[in-house]
Structure formats: structure tokens, C-alpha cells
């Protein structure tokens, strides 16, 4: 779970910034298992994406997210997807519907339910999809990139800037991330009041 100090610090600061230590998490996966940030200690990093079932933007990005996992998981950067939406606000984003969606689409990555919304708040996630690229620093993960997957949410064929892929490539080459922050485009996360 997110530590109280980490959570309060992130909330006061409006979430994490590039270079910050990534807040830990322990959330339920669609297969019923609990997935923690520490489970990825042997990876070079994680493509952490806050997403959901109902959002049209999240749906437009599903196949691209699957493709990102297939391309970068073997290189040490797997996708971890987290649904932060309150199901009482958007019933389509319930845990049971997450299980159905993951099965329908054949998600090859964990799809976690942030039932308390604490993890999304700790990161400062505001949209679905909202990406936080984490780099493994040995003892912890740091945030290397925050924002959008690319510059064409509506049409994958019109992508000119692959922000996330470029950031991962830079990390794999030991170079600075060329564009470390972009504006996430998508539906607003359905936070409880």
C-alpha cells in the first residue's frame, strides 16, 4: 500500500514530478492476485498507465498499449495498467467489468484496480490514459516521464511524436529523456468527492 507519508507528500505537491521517487502500490489484478511495485525489482523500469474501460480515449489507446507492452516488456519495460475510476460513478469501470475487458482484449499485462484511488492521487493522475514512466534506480523507482503516449489520440496512423517510446528508447540508451513531460489527453479520472 502507499505509505501515509508518501501519499500526503504527493497530494500536497499535486502528485509526483519527473525525478521524484515513485510511490509504491499493492493493488488487485484482474486475476485476483495482488501486484506490487516491488514485484518489478528486476525490470529496468515500468510503463505505468492509468486507464479504464469506458473512456473513448482509453479505448482508442488499448491496442497501442498492448503493442507497447509486447515491444518493451522483453527489453525490461513492461506495462502495468491501473484503473482509478470509482465504479459507483462509472459502473462500466467496475472490477468485474475490468476482468471482462482484459479477457476480451487479451491484455498481456496486469490490469489493477485502484479501489481507494490512493495510488492515482499519489501520482497526481488526472486523465485516462495518463502515463508515468518509471526507471529502476536499484533501491527504488523514479519518475522519468509523465504525460501522453503520443501526439495523436484519435488516430494511431497519424502519430508524429511517440513521446513514451522516445522516452523509453532514451533510457535504454542511457541518455536523457528528450521530452520528459507532456499533457495527458483523455477523460478526467472519476474521483470520489
C-alpha positions in Angstrom: 0.0 0.0 0.0 1.0 3.6 -0.4 2.6 4.9 2.8 0.8 7.7 4.5 3.8 10.0 4.3 4.3 9.3 0.6 0.6 9.9 0.0 0.4 13.1 1.9 3.6 14.4 0.4 2.4 13.7 -3.1 -1.0 15.1 -2.5 0.4 18.3 -1.1 2.7 18.6 -4.1 -0.1 17.8 -6.6 1.4 14.4 -7.4 4.8 13.3 -8.5 7.1 15.3 -10.7 9.8 14.0 -13.1 12.8 12.9 -11.0 10.7 12.1 -7.9 10.6 8.7 -6.2 7.7 6.7 -7.5 5.0 5.9 -4.8 4.7 2.2 -4.1 1.5 0.3 -4.6 -0.2 -3.0 -3.9 -3.3 -3.5 -5.9 -5.6 -6.3 -7.0 -5.1 -7.6 -10.5 -7.9 -8.8 -12.7 -6.7 -12.4 -12.0 -7.3 -11.8 -8.2 -3.6 -11.6 -7.3 -2.0 -8.6 -5.6 0.6 -6.8 -7.7 3.1 -4.5 -6.0 5.7 -2.1 -7.4 8.4 -4.2 -5.7 7.4 -7.2 -7.9 9.2 -5.4 -10.8 12.6 -5.0 -9.0 14.4 -7.0 -11.7 13.0 -4.8 -14.5 14.7 -1.7 -16.0 11.5 0.2 -15.5 7.7 0.2 -15.7 5.3 1.8 -18.1 2.6 2.7 -15.6 -0.6 3.8 -17.3 -3.8 5.0 -15.5 -6.6 3.9 -17.8 -10.1 2.5 -17.7 -12.8 0.6 -19.6 -15.3 3.3 -20.5 -13.3 6.3 -21.8 -13.3 6.7 -25.6 -9.6 7.8 -25.4 -8.6 4.8 -23.3 -10.4 2.6 -25.9 -8.5 4.3 -28.7 -5.2 3.6 -27.0 -5.9 -0.1 -26.0 -4.2 -1.7 -29.0 -1.3 0.8 -28.7 -0.8 -0.1 -25.1 -0.8 -3.8 -25.9 1.8 -3.1 -28.6 3.9 -1.1 -26.2 4.0 -4.0 -23.8 4.8 -6.5 -26.5 7.7 -4.3 -27.8 9.2 -3.1 -24.5 8.5 -5.8 -21.9 11.2 -8.0 -23.4 13.5 -5.0 -23.1 12.8 -4.6 -19.4 9.9 -2.1 -19.5 6.6 -3.9 -19.1 3.2 -2.2 -18.9 1.3 -2.0 -15.7 -2.3 -0.6 -16.2 -4.3 0.8 -13.3 -8.0 1.7 -13.3 -8.5 4.5 -10.8 -12.2 5.3 -11.5 -14.9 5.0 -8.9 -17.4 2.3 -10.2 -20.3 3.9 -8.3 -19.7 6.9 -10.7 -19.0 4.9 -13.8 -20.4 1.3 -13.5 -18.6 0.3 -16.7 -15.3 0.6 -14.7 -16.2 -1.9 -12.0 -13.7 -4.7 -11.1 -15.9 -7.3 -12.8 -16.1 -5.2 -16.0 -12.3 -4.8 -15.8 -12.0 -8.6 -15.8 -14.2 -8.9 -18.8 -12.4 -6.2 -20.7 -9.0 -7.7 -20.0 -10.2 -11.1 -21.2 -11.9 -9.7 -24.3 -8.8 -7.7 -25.4 -6.3 -10.4 -24.2 -4.3 -7.9 -22.0 -0.7 -9.4 -21.7 0.0 -7.1 -18.7 -1.5 -6.6 -15.2 -4.7 -4.5 -15.1 -5.0 -3.3 -11.5 -8.0 -1.8 -9.6 -7.1 1.3 -7.5 -10.3 0.9 -5.4 -9.4 3.6 -2.9 -8.0 5.9 -5.6 -5.0 6.5 -3.3 -2.4 5.4 -5.9 -3.8 7.7 -8.6 -3.9 10.6 -6.1 -0.3 9.9 -5.0 0.9 10.0 -8.6 -1.3 13.0 -9.5 -3.0 11.2 -12.3 -5.8 13.3 -13.9 -6.7 11.6 -17.2 -7.3 8.2 -18.7 -4.9 7.4 -20.2 -2.1 9.1 -18.1 1.4 7.7 -18.4 4.1 7.6 -15.7 7.3 6.0 -17.0 9.3 4.7 -14.1 13.0 4.0 -14.1 14.5 1.4 -11.8 17.3 3.0 -9.7 18.2 -0.1 -7.8 16.6 0.6 -4.4 13.6 2.4 -5.8 11.9 3.6 -9.0 12.0 7.3 -10.1 9.6 9.0 -12.5 11.3 9.6 -15.8 8.4 10.8 -18.0 4.8 11.9 -17.4 2.1 12.6 -19.9 0.7 11.3 -23.1 1.6 8.1 -25.1 1.9 10.1 -28.3 0.5 13.1 -30.2 -2.5 11.5 -31.9 -5.1 10.2 -29.5 -7.8 9.9 -32.2 -5.8 8.1 -34.9 -2.8 5.8 -34.4 -1.9 6.2 -38.1 -1.4 10.0 -37.7 1.2 9.8 -34.9 4.2 12.1 -35.5 5.6 12.2 -31.9 5.9 9.0 -29.9 6.6 10.6 -26.6 6.6 7.5 -24.5 8.5 5.3 -26.9 11.1 8.0 -27.3 11.5 8.3 -23.6 12.0 4.5 -23.2 14.5 4.4 -26.0 16.5 7.2 -24.4 16.5 5.3 -21.0 17.6 2.1 -22.8 20.5 4.1 -24.4 21.5 5.8 -21.2 20.5 9.2 -22.5 18.3 11.9 -21.0 14.7 11.7 -21.9 14.2 14.2 -24.8 10.7 15.4 -23.7 10.1 14.5 -20.1 6.6 15.9 -19.7 3.6 16.3 -22.0 -0.1 17.0 -21.4 -2.1 13.8 -20.9 -5.2 13.8 -23.2 -8.2 11.8 -22.2 -11.2 11.6 -19.9 -11.0 13.0 -16.5 -10.5 10.5 -13.7 -13.8 9.9 -11.8 -12.6 10.7 -8.3 -15.0 10.5 -5.4 -15.7 13.9 -3.8 
